[in-house]
């Protein structure tokens, strides 16, 4: 392995990889993308040409076998996250895998088969954005007082039956695709795990996927997460942190633009219209590049990551409880 840069292989020509993550990895100071694979060699070759990548493979196994690759980025559909991540790790590669990392917690637990010296990270890029880090810093400073609740909304409209997000049998639906973000937000900001959850879920009659869900998660000690996620509503996203002294709001919490500054507000509630809220402006960053750089530094042994397989399993346990509550109509233990 190069002692300066991590050599990446990209697993598939998925849109998020082509449009967002792979170009971002290419901007990471300690990363270089050297190969891309698809089950269709022509697609891999076209993607390689488009992104300026040297090697193209017509199978995932060929990518794993390449000795010149240190790390794999896995943006495959949800049902392929675990098997391909385990295969890559057993082939000696570190893996950055898209979220949600599995279809359920039991499947996620099989990631423990990965060699312990291989880094496996669930790709919640938001945790690497300065606006999230600053939010946690403000919470810990005590400025908000005792933090009592986190309210979140994440919605978009997508009714395309061919889209993987609308295919229930391979892990589609809003809770898996975007509900995992408010869950991660609360776990990150509360720095603890929820005890139980209750959910109200509406499913698409044709797709069988959850298209609207409202969830309450009890973190104990009076702390709550409340969120709504939907795949068939007007696009919207916000995160509010409610404390005994003030409220903090992240204006664009999940899809922060890479080339624009972002903002958080801190509001004491006087007056109620928020006109006197303090506004902090965070610099523009590509959160995918920040994620890639942190991952690369961990691979190079320069800075460890605070999250790994056990964190990903813990997140899946919360999602499992959301679905268990949907079925029972009551609270479900995490």
TORKOLKE-324740 format. One line per 10 residues: number of its first residue (from 1); their letters; for each residue x, y, z of N, C-alpha, C. Coordinates in steps of 0.05 Angstrom, whole numbers, padded with zeros to 5 digits. Each point is the difference from the previous one (the first is absolute). Example, Ala and Ser with C-alpha at 12.3 -4.5 7.8 and 13.67 -1.06 7.14 Angstrom:
BEGIN
1 = AS = 00264:-00114:00156:-00018:00024:00000:00018:00024:00000  -00007:00021:-00014:00016:00024:00001:-00015:00022:00014 $
//
This chain:
BEGIN
1 = XXXXXXXXXX = 00017:-00024:00000:-00017:00024:00000:00017:00025:00000  -00007:00019:-00016:00014:00026:00001:-00002:00012:00028  00022:00012:00009:-00001:00013:00027:-00011:00028:-00002  -00009:00008:-00023:-00010:00027:-00004:-00030:00001:-00008  -00008:-00019:-00017:-00027:00001:-00009:-00013:-00028:00001  -00026:-00001:00005:-00015:-00024:-00001:-00011:-00004:-00028  00004:-00024:-00011:-00008:-00005:-00027:-00028:-00013:00000  -00019:00013:-00012:-00028:-00008:00002:-00009:-00015:-00025  -00018:-00019:00004:-00016:-00013:-00021:-00029:00005:00005  -00015:00007:-00021:-00028:00007:00002:-00017:-00023:-00009 $
11 = XXXXXXXXXX = -00018:-00009:00017:-00016:-00024:-00006:-00027:00009:-00013  -00001:-00002:-00026:-00024:00006:-00016:00000:00029:-00010  -00017:00004:-00019:-00003:00027:-00012:-00026:00013:00010  -00008:-00005:00025:-00024:00012:00011:00002:00030:-00001  -00023:00012:-00002:-00002:00029:-00004:00014:00016:00023  -00005:-00008:00025:00013:00015:00022:00030:-00001:-00002  00011:-00023:-00009:00028:-00002:-00003:00011:00017:-00022  -00014:-00001:-00023:00009:00015:-00024:-00003:00030:00004  -00022:00009:00012:-00006:00028:00002:00011:00014:00024  00001:-00014:00023:00007:00012:00025:00027:-00010:00012 $
21 = XXXXXXXXXX = 00000:-00026:00006:00021:-00011:00018:00027:-00003:-00014  -00001:-00013:-00024:00026:-00004:-00013:00015:00026:-00007  -00014:00020:-00012:00014:00025:-00004:00010:00012:00026  -00015:-00004:00022:00009:00011:00026:00025:-00015:00010  00000:-00026:-00003:00024:-00015:00008:00024:00009:-00016  -00004:00006:-00025:00022:00010:-00017:00012:00026:00010  -00016:00015:00015:00010:00026:00011:00013:-00003:00027  -00001:-00024:00012:00012:-00005:00026:00030:00000:-00003  00014:00014:00017:00030:00003:-00002:00014:-00027:00004  -00012:-00018:00015:00013:-00026:00005:-00013:-00023:-00014 $
31 = XXXXXXXXXX = -00013:00006:-00022:-00014:-00021:-00015:00005:00003:-00030  -00001:-00023:-00013:-00001:-00001:-00030:-00017:-00023:-00008  -00017:00005:-00020:-00018:-00021:-00010:00014:-00012:-00024  00005:-00027:00002:00016:-00013:-00020:-00016:-00020:-00017  -00024:-00007:00009:-00015:-00020:-00015:-00030:00002:00006  -00016:-00009:-00019:-00029:-00002:00004:-00010:-00026:-00013  -00020:-00012:00012:-00010:-00025:-00009:-00030:00001:-00004  -00010:-00016:-00020:-00028:-00004:-00005:-00003:-00028:-00010  -00024:-00011:00004:-00005:-00027:-00012:-00002:00002:-00030  -00001:00024:-00010:00000:00006:-00029:00026:00015:-00006 $
41 = XXXXXXXXXX = 00019:-00014:-00013:00027:00012:-00005:-00002:00026:-00015  -00019:00001:-00020:-00002:00025:-00016:-00009:00023:00018  -00017:-00004:00019:-00008:00021:00018:00024:00009:00017  00016:-00019:00009:00023:00007:00017:00020:00016:-00017  00004:-00008:-00025:00019:00014:-00017:-00010:00029:-00006  -00026:00003:-00004:-00011:00026:-00005:00002:00018:00024  -00005:-00012:00024:00003:00016:00025:00028:00007:00005  00019:-00018:-00005:00028:00006:00004:00009:00023:-00018  -00009:-00001:-00025:00007:00022:-00019:-00012:00026:00009  -00024:00000:00010:-00013:00024:00009:00013:00013:00024 $
51 = XXXXXXXXXX = 00010:-00017:00018:00011:00011:00025:00031:-00001:00000  00012:-00008:-00021:00029:-00001:-00002:00013:-00021:00018  -00012:-00023:00001:00009:-00022:00016:00015:-00020:-00018  00023:-00010:00010:00018:-00015:-00017:-00010:-00028:-00007  -00012:-00014:00019:-00008:-00028:-00004:-00030:-00003:00001  -00010:-00019:-00017:-00028:-00007:00000:-00003:-00030:00001  -00017:-00010:00017:-00004:-00029:00003:-00029:-00008:-00006  -00003:-00024:-00011:-00027:-00010:-00007:-00012:-00018:00021  00013:-00001:00023:-00011:-00015:00023:00010:00012:00026  -00016:-00003:00021:00008:00010:00026:00024:-00016:00011 $
61 = XXXXXXXXXX = 00000:-00026:-00006:00021:-00018:00010:00027:00008:-00011  00001:00009:-00025:00025:00009:-00012:00010:00025:00014  -00018:00017:00008:00008:00024:00015:00012:-00008:00027  -00013:-00018:00014:00010:-00008:00026:00027:-00013:-00002  00005:-00014:-00023:00025:-00014:-00003:00024:00018:-00008  -00005:00024:-00006:00021:00019:-00009:00017:00007:00024  00026:-00007:-00001:00018:00005:00023:00007:00030:00003  -00007:00016:-00021:00007:00028:00001:-00022:00017:00013  -00021:-00013:00010:-00022:00014:00013:00000:-00005:00030  -00002:00022:00015:00000:-00001:00029:-00028:00001:00012 $
71 = XXXXXXXXXX = -00018:00015:-00013:-00026:00005:00011:-00022:-00002:-00022  -00023:-00008:00008:-00023:-00003:-00018:-00022:00019:00010  -00013:00014:-00019:-00024:00015:00006:-00023:-00016:-00012  -00020:-00007:00018:-00022:-00017:-00008:-00026:00015:00000  -00010:00009:-00024:-00026:00014:-00002:-00021:-00017:-00012  00002:-00027:00001:-00019:-00018:-00012:-00027:00002:00014  -00021:-00011:-00011:-00026:00000:00013:00002:-00013:00028  -00018:00006:00018:00002:-00007:00028:00004:-00030:00005  -00012:-00017:-00016:00002:-00029:00005:00028:-00011:-00007  00016:00016:-00013:00027:-00009:-00007:00021:00013:00017 $
81 = XXXXXXXXXX = -00008:00016:00019:00020:00014:00017:00017:-00020:00016  -00014:-00017:00015:00015:-00018:00018:00016:-00021:-00016  -00012:-00015:-00018:00016:-00021:-00014:00024:00011:-00014  -00003:00022:-00014:00023:00011:-00015:00021:00013:00019  -00010:00011:00022:00019:00012:00019:00016:-00022:00014  -00013:-00022:00007:00015:-00022:00013:00020:-00012:-00020  -00009:-00004:-00025:00018:-00011:-00020:00024:00018:-00005  -00004:00026:-00001:00022:00019:-00004:00019:-00001:00024  -00011:00000:00024:00017:00000:00024:00016:-00025:00002  -00012:-00023:-00007:00014:-00025:00001:00022:-00002:-00022 $
91 = XXXXXXXXXX = -00004:00017:-00021:00021:00002:-00020:00022:00020:00007  -00002:00010:00025:00021:00018:00010:-00005:00030:-00004  -00024:00007:-00008:-00006:00028:-00004:-00015:00013:00023  00006:00025:00005:-00017:00016:00018:-00025:00009:-00016  -00022:00004:00014:-00025:00005:-00015:-00015:00024:00012  -00007:00018:-00017:-00019:00022:00006:-00026:-00009:-00014  -00021:-00006:00016:-00025:-00011:-00011:-00023:00020:00004  -00015:00003:-00021:-00024:00018:00002:-00019:-00010:00021  -00016:00019:00009:-00020:-00006:00020:-00027:-00006:-00013  -00018:-00014:00013:00005:-00015:00025:00018:-00024:-00006 $
101 = XXXXXXXXXX = 00016:-00007:00019:00020:-00020:-00006:-00011:-00028:-00004  -00025:-00005:00008:-00011:-00026:-00002:-00031:00002:-00003  -00013:-00023:-00003:-00029:-00001:-00001:-00012:-00002:00028  00016:-00009:00019:-00008:-00002:00028:00024:-00004:00017  -00004:00001:00027:00023:-00002:00018:00013:-00028:-00001  -00015:-00021:-00004:00011:-00027:-00001:00019:-00002:-00023  -00007:00011:-00023:00018:00000:-00023:00024:00017:00006  -00004:00023:00012:00023:00017:00006:00020:-00014:00019  -00010:-00016:00017:00018:-00014:00019:00019:-00019:-00014  -00007:-00009:-00024:00018:-00017:-00015:00025:00015:-00010 $
111 = XXXXXXXXXX = -00001:00026:00002:00024:00016:-00007:00023:-00005:00020  -00007:-00012:00022:00021:-00007:00019:00019:-00022:-00011  -00008:-00012:-00022:00017:-00019:-00014:00024:00014:-00014  -00003:00026:-00003:00022:00015:-00013:00025:-00001:00017  00023:-00003:-00012:00025:00000:00015:00002:00025:00018  00008:-00003:00025:00000:00022:00018:00019:00023:-00007  00020:-00006:-00017:00018:00021:-00009:-00010:00015:-00024  -00024:-00006:-00010:-00011:00014:-00022:-00021:00020:00010  00002:00025:-00009:-00019:00021:00008:-00026:-00003:-00017  -00022:-00001:00013:-00026:00000:-00013:-00017:00023:00012 $
121 = XXXXXXXXXX = -00008:00019:-00017:-00014:00024:00009:-00026:00003:-00016  -00022:00005:00014:-00025:00007:-00012:00001:00029:-00009  -00007:00006:-00024:00006:00026:-00012:-00020:00022:00007  -00002:00006:00025:-00016:00023:00009:00018:00025:-00002  00002:00011:-00024:00018:00022:-00005:-00006:00025:00017  -00025:00002:00009:-00008:00024:00015:00017:00003:00026  00009:-00022:00011:00015:00002:00025:00027:00014:-00004  00008:00003:-00025:00026:00013:-00006:-00003:00029:-00008  -00025:00010:-00001:-00004:00027:-00008:00003:00019:00024  00013:00023:-00004:00005:00018:00023:-00026:00009:00014 $
131 = XXXXXXXXXX = -00023:00001:-00015:-00024:00010:00013:-00010:-00020:00021  00004:-00026:-00005:-00008:-00020:00020:00020:00001:00024  00025:00003:-00007:00020:00001:00022:-00003:00024:00017  -00007:00023:-00012:-00005:00024:00015:-00025:-00002:00017  -00020:-00013:-00011:-00025:-00004:00015:00006:-00016:00025  00015:-00021:-00002:00006:-00017:00024:00017:00016:00020  00018:00017:-00011:00016:00017:00017:-00017:00019:00016  -00020:00013:-00013:-00018:00018:00014:-00017:-00014:00021  -00009:-00024:-00006:-00015:-00016:00019:00017:-00005:00025  00024:-00008:-00004:00018:-00007:00022:00008:00024:00016 $
141 = XXXXXXXXXX = -00001:00024:-00013:00008:00024:00014:-00020:00008:00022  -00025:-00010:-00003:-00021:00007:00019:-00016:00024:-00008  00006:00012:-00023:-00015:00024:-00009:-00030:-00006:-00004  -00007:-00023:-00008:-00028:-00007:-00004:-00014:-00008:00026  00015:-00003:00021:-00011:-00010:00025:-00001:-00031:-00002  -00019:-00011:00014:-00004:-00029:-00001:-00015:-00007:-00026  00013:-00016:-00017:-00012:-00007:-00026:-00022:-00021:00005  -00024:00006:-00008:-00023:-00017:00006:-00010:-00015:-00024  00002:00012:-00024:-00012:-00013:-00023:00015:00008:-00026  -00001:-00018:-00019:00010:00005:-00027:-00024:-00006:-00019 $
151 = XXXXXXXXXX = -00007:00020:-00015:-00021:-00002:-00020:00012:00000:-00028  -00008:-00018:-00017:00012:-00001:-00027:-00021:-00006:-00021  00005:00010:-00024:-00017:-00006:-00024:00019:-00005:-00023  -00006:-00022:-00015:00016:-00005:-00024:-00020:-00013:-00020  -00005:00015:-00022:-00020:-00009:-00020:00010:00006:-00028  -00010:-00017:-00019:00003:00005:-00028:-00023:-00014:-00015  -00003:00005:-00026:-00021:-00013:-00015:00013:-00017:-00022  -00005:-00027:00001:00010:-00018:-00020:-00020:-00023:-00002  -00015:-00001:-00022:-00020:-00020:-00005:00008:-00018:-00024  00025:-00001:-00006:00010:-00016:-00022:00002:-00030:00008 $
161 = XXXXXXXXXX = -00016:-00018:-00011:00001:-00028:00008:00026:-00014:-00006  00016:00011:-00018:00026:-00012:-00007:00022:00008:00019  -00005:00021:00016:00021:00009:00018:00003:-00019:00024  00025:-00006:00007:00005:-00019:00022:-00013:00008:00026  -00004:00026:00004:-00012:00010:00024:-00030:-00008:00003  -00011:-00009:-00023:-00028:-00008:00000:-00004:-00030:-00003  00021:-00015:00005:00000:-00029:-00002:00003:-00012:00027  -00022:-00010:00011:00000:-00009:00028:00017:-00024:00005  00003:-00018:-00020:00014:-00025:00005:00031:00004:00001  00010:00023:-00008:00029:00004:00002:00006:00023:00019 $
171 = XXXXXXXXXX = -00018:00006:00018:00005:00020:00021:-00008:00028:-00006  -00020:00003:-00018:-00010:00027:-00006:-00017:00011:00022  -00010:00025:-00005:-00017:00013:00020:00014:00023:00014  -00016:00018:00011:00010:00025:00011:00016:-00004:00026  -00009:-00019:00017:00014:-00004:00025:00029:-00009:-00004  00003:-00019:-00018:00027:-00009:-00006:00017:00021:-00015  -00013:00015:-00018:00015:00018:-00017:00007:00026:00014  -00020:00012:00014:00004:00026:00012:-00007:00002:00030  -00017:-00019:00009:-00005:00000:00029:00024:-00006:00016  00020:-00014:-00012:00025:-00006:00014:00015:00026:00007 $
181 = XXXXXXXXXX = -00004:00022:-00014:00014:00025:00005:-00008:00013:00026  -00026:00004:00005:-00008:00011:00027:00009:-00018:00023  -00001:-00027:-00005:00009:-00018:00021:00030:00004:00005  00016:00003:-00021:00028:00006:00004:00005:00027:00013  -00017:00020:-00008:00003:00026:00012:-00004:-00001:00030  -00021:-00014:00009:-00005:-00001:00029:00021:-00016:00015  00009:-00022:-00012:00021:-00016:00014:00026:00017:00001  00005:00015:-00020:00025:00017:-00001:-00002:00023:00020  -00023:00013:00001:-00003:00024:00016:-00005:-00006:00029  -00016:-00020:00006:-00005:-00009:00027:00024:-00015:00011 $
191 = XXXXXXXXXX = 00016:-00012:-00018:00022:-00017:00007:-00009:-00023:00018  -00023:-00012:-00008:-00011:-00023:00014:-00018:-00015:-00019  -00011:-00022:00010:-00017:-00017:-00016:-00029:00001:00010  -00020:-00002:-00018:-00028:00000:00009:-00007:-00026:00014  -00019:00002:00018:-00010:-00024:00015:-00023:-00014:-00014  -00018:00016:-00012:-00023:-00011:-00013:-00010:00020:-00021  -00017:-00010:-00019:-00011:00017:-00021:-00029:-00007:-00004  -00015:00019:-00011:-00027:-00005:-00010:-00003:00014:-00027  -00014:-00013:-00018:-00002:00011:-00027:-00028:-00002:-00011  -00006:00018:-00019:-00025:00000:-00016:00009:00001:-00029 $
201 = XXXXXXXXXX = -00007:-00021:-00015:00011:-00004:-00027:-00023:-00003:-00020  00003:00014:-00022:-00019:-00003:-00023:00016:-00012:-00023  -00011:-00021:-00012:00014:-00014:-00022:-00013:00005:-00027  00016:00001:-00020:-00010:00003:-00027:-00013:-00027:-00008  -00024:00002:-00010:-00016:-00024:-00007:00013:-00016:-00023  00014:00013:-00018:00012:-00014:-00022:00028:-00010:00007  00016:00017:00012:00028:-00007:00005:00003:-00018:00025  -00017:00005:00020:00003:-00014:00026:00021:00013:00018  00011:00022:-00010:00020:00014:00016:-00013:00021:00018  00014:00007:00022:-00011:00022:00017:00005:00027:-00014 $
211 = XXXXXXXXXX = -00022:00014:-00004:00003:00026:-00014:-00003:00024:00019  -00010:-00006:00024:-00002:00021:00020:00002:-00013:00028  00017:00010:00016:00003:-00011:00027:00005:00022:00020  -00013:-00002:00023:00005:00017:00023:00010:-00017:00023  00022:00008:00012:00014:-00016:00020:00007:00016:00024  -00004:-00012:00024:00009:00011:00025:00020:-00020:00012  00023:00009:00007:00020:-00017:00013:00006:00011:00028  -00002:-00017:00019:00005:00008:00028:00029:-00007:00008  00015:00021:00005:00028:-00004:00007:00004:-00002:00030  -00021:00001:00015:00002:-00001:00029:00007:00027:00012 $
221 = XXXXXXXXXX = -00005:00003:00026:00007:00025:00013:-00015:00024:-00011  -00024:-00005:-00012:-00015:00022:-00011:00008:00009:-00027  00019:-00013:-00013:00010:00008:-00027:-00016:-00015:-00021  -00008:00014:-00021:-00017:-00011:-00021:00010:00008:-00028  -00003:-00018:-00018:00003:00007:-00029:-00028:-00004:-00012  -00008:00020:-00015:-00025:-00001:-00016:00007:00006:-00029  -00008:-00018:-00018:00006:00007:-00028:-00022:-00011:-00019  -00001:00014:-00023:-00017:-00008:-00022:00018:-00004:-00024  -00005:-00022:-00015:00014:-00004:-00025:-00020:-00010:-00021  00004:00009:-00024:-00019:-00008:-00021:00014:00000:-00027 $
231 = XXXXXXXXXX = -00007:-00020:-00017:00010:-00002:-00027:-00021:00011:-00020  -00023:00009:00010:-00020:00011:-00018:-00012:00025:00012  00017:00019:00006:-00008:00026:00009:00019:00021:-00011  -00008:00025:00001:00018:00021:-00010:00026:-00001:00015  00022:00006:-00015:00026:-00002:00012:00004:00020:00022  00010:-00010:00023:00004:00017:00023:00019:-00014:00019  00016:00015:00014:00017:-00011:00021:00008:00021:00021  -00002:-00007:00025:00008:00017:00022:00006:-00017:00024  00018:00010:00017:00005:-00012:00026:-00001:00022:00021  -00017:-00004:00020:-00002:00019:00023:00008:-00014:00025 $
241 = XXXXXXXXXX = 00017:00014:00016:00008:-00011:00026:-00012:00019:00021  -00017:-00011:00017:-00014:00016:00020:00012:-00003:00027  00010:00022:00011:00011:-00001:00027:-00017:00017:00019  00007:-00001:00025:-00015:00015:00021:00005:00030:-00002  00021:00008:-00013:00007:00029:-00003:-00003:00010:-00028  00005:-00017:-00020:-00001:00010:-00028:-00004:-00024:-00019  -00007:00008:-00024:-00004:-00020:-00022:00021:00005:-00021  00011:-00022:-00010:00020:00001:-00022:-00013:-00013:-00024  00004:00012:-00023:-00011:-00012:-00025:00022:-00001:-00021  00003:-00024:-00012:00017:-00004:-00023:-00017:00004:-00025 $
251 = XXXXXXXXXX = 00006:00019:-00016:-00018:00008:-00022:-00001:-00021:-00022  00023:-00009:-00009:00002:-00022:-00020:00017:-00022:00012  -00012:-00017:00016:00016:-00019:00016:00012:-00023:-00016  -00014:-00010:-00021:00008:-00025:-00011:00013:00003:-00028  -00010:00017:-00017:00011:00004:-00027:00013:00027:-00003  00016:00007:00019:00014:00025:-00001:00016:00003:-00026  -00004:00021:-00016:00014:00003:-00025:00030:00003:00004  00015:-00013:-00019:00029:00000:00003:00013:00027:-00005  -00014:00017:-00015:00013:00025:-00009:-00014:00024:00013  -00016:-00003:00020:-00013:00022:00013:00004:-00002:00031 $
261 = XXXXXXXXXX = 00001:00024:00012:00001:00000:00029:-00026:-00010:00012  00001:-00010:00024:-00025:-00009:00014:-00004:00016:00025  -00024:-00003:00012:-00006:00016:00024:-00014:-00016:00021  00006:00007:00025:-00016:-00009:00023:-00009:00025:00015  -00023:-00003:00013:-00010:00023:00016:-00003:-00009:00029  00004:00018:00018:-00004:-00004:00029:-00020:00021:00009  -00022:-00009:00011:-00023:00018:00006:-00010:-00005:00028  -00002:00021:00016:-00010:-00003:00027:-00030:00001:00002  -00013:00005:-00023:-00029:00001:00000:-00013:00027:00006  00017:00020:00002:-00010:00027:00005:00011:00019:-00021 $
271 = XXXXXXXXXX = -00016:00010:-00018:-00028:-00006:-00004:-00004:-00027:-00014  -00025:-00008:-00002:-00007:-00026:-00012:00006:-00002:-00029  00001:00023:-00014:00004:-00001:-00029:00028:-00006:-00008  00019:-00003:00019:00027:-00007:-00007:00017:00023:-00012  -00011:00024:00000:00014:00022:-00013:00026:00008:00014  00003:-00007:00025:00024:00007:00015:00018:-00025:00005  -00005:-00021:-00014:00017:-00024:00002:00028:00006:-00009  00019:-00012:00014:00028:00002:-00009:00004:-00020:-00023  00014:00010:-00020:00004:-00017:-00024:00030:-00004:-00004  00008:-00025:-00001:00028:-00007:-00005:00003:-00011:-00028 $
281 = XXXXXXXXXX = 00019:00010:-00015:00005:-00009:-00027:00024:-00018:00000  -00003:-00024:-00011:00021:-00019:-00003:00012:00000:-00028  00026:-00005:-00003:00012:00001:-00026:-00011:-00022:-00019  00002:00005:-00025:-00008:-00020:-00020:00020:-00022:00000  -00009:-00025:00002:00017:-00023:-00002:-00016:-00022:-00014  00014:-00018:-00013:-00012:-00024:-00011:00001:-00021:00022  -00023:-00007:00011:00000:-00018:00023:00009:-00028:-00009  -00004:-00007:-00025:00010:-00025:-00011:00031:-00001:-00001  00012:00023:-00006:00029:00001:00000:00010:-00001:00028  -00013:00013:00019:00008:-00001:00028:-00001:-00028:00010 $
291 = XXXXXXXXXX = -00021:-00015:-00008:-00003:-00028:00008:00023:-00017:-00011  00005:00004:-00026:00022:-00016:-00013:00027:00006:00013  00005:00025:00006:00025:00008:00012:00003:-00013:00028  -00021:00001:00016:00001:-00012:00026:00004:-00030:-00002  -00013:-00012:-00019:00003:-00029:-00004:00029:-00007:-00008  00010:00016:-00019:00027:-00005:-00010:00021:00003:00023  -00003:00021:00016:00018:00004:00022:-00001:-00023:00020  -00024:-00012:00004:-00002:-00023:00017:00014:-00024:-00012  -00004:-00004:-00025:00014:-00023:-00014:00030:00003:00002  00010:00025:-00002:00028:00005:00001:00011:00001:00029 $
301 = XXXXXXXXXX = -00018:-00004:00019:00009:-00001:00028:00006:00027:00011  -00010:00022:-00012:00006:00026:00009:-00021:00012:00020  -00025:-00009:-00002:-00021:00010:00017:-00023:-00021:00001  -00005:-00012:00023:-00020:-00021:00001:-00028:00012:-00003  -00018:-00017:-00010:-00028:00007:-00002:-00016:-00008:00025  -00019:00017:00009:-00015:-00008:00024:-00023:-00020:-00006  -00005:-00006:-00026:-00022:-00017:-00007:00010:-00024:-00017  -00014:-00022:00003:00007:-00024:-00015:-00024:-00019:-00002  00006:-00025:00000:-00021:-00021:-00003:-00020:00001:00023  00010:00003:00025:-00019:-00001:00022:-00019:00024:00000 $
311 = XXXXXXXXXX = 00009:00023:-00009:-00017:00023:-00003:-00022:-00005:-00021  00008:-00012:-00022:-00019:-00006:-00021:-00021:-00020:00009  00008:-00020:00016:-00019:-00019:00011:-00020:00014:00018  00010:00018:00017:-00017:00014:00018:-00021:00017:-00015  00008:00011:-00022:-00019:00016:-00016:-00022:-00018:-00012  00008:-00024:-00009:-00019:-00018:-00012:-00020:-00010:00021  00009:-00003:00025:-00018:-00009:00021:-00023:00020:00004  00006:00026:-00003:-00021:00020:00002:-00020:-00002:-00023  00011:-00004:-00024:-00018:-00003:-00023:-00017:-00025:00003  00011:-00022:00010:-00016:-00024:00005:-00023:00006:00019 $
321 = XXXXXXXXXX = 00006:00015:00021:-00021:00007:00019:-00022:00017:-00012  00007:00017:-00018:-00020:00017:-00014:-00020:-00019:-00015  00011:-00019:-00014:-00017:-00019:-00015:-00016:-00018:00019  00012:-00008:00022:-00013:-00017:00020:-00024:00016:00012  00004:00025:00005:-00022:00017:00010:-00023:00002:-00020  00008:00003:-00025:-00021:00002:-00021:-00018:-00025:00001  00012:-00023:00003:-00015:-00025:00000:-00017:-00004:00025  00011:00008:00023:-00014:-00004:00026:-00020:00022:00006  00005:00024:-00011:-00017:00023:00007:00007:00012:00027  00022:-00008:00012:00008:00011:00026:00030:00005:00001 $
331 = XXXX = 00010:00005:00024:00028:00004:00004:00016:-00025:-00005  00024:00003:-00011:00018:-00023:-00005:00027:00007:00013  00011:-00020:00014:00026:00004:00012:00022:00000:-00022  00020:00016:00004:00023:00000:-00018:00020:-00022:00008 $
//
